[in-house]
Amino acid sequence: MVSFNKFDSFVEALAEKVHNLQSDTLRVALTNTPPSSADTGFLPGSSHPPPASASGYSPTQSTQSSSAQAGGTYKLVSGDVIFTASGGQIGPFRYAIMLNDTATNDELIGWWDYGSSITLEDGETFTFDADAINGILQLT
């Protein structure tokens, strides 16, 4: 699994009660634009546009399956997210970005870098593996 990278704004937004990671609608978006830890939003026209060719693409909901702490470590676990190209290509994309769709400004949480650009041909799928054991993210 690729490593989670948090956006700096996530820390402040978490402290200021912008996120309820247990119940808010979290989405995974794909982009080929490199994220920066200093990025703050994912609104249309942001620095992270969707993949250049996006047949059947939209940021897809990630369903939380566990949101709990044990021994002072909080872990957010989610189901996998599957993207399917329908009617053409999706891509290229290299990064998966998690955002909070419930928050007013679609607050950014973190991203994963897949190392190289990916393009899905019509009918192909891409699975964002949410790591059922270690979770999407851990806070200590």
Secondary structure, 3 states (H helix, E strand, C coil): CCCEEECHHHHHHHHCCCCCCCCCCEEEEEECCCCCCCCCCCCCCCCCCCCCEECCCCCEEECEEEEEEECCEEEEEECCEEEECCCCCEEEEEEEEEEECCCCCCCEEEEEEEEEEEEECCCCEEEECCCCCCCCEEEC
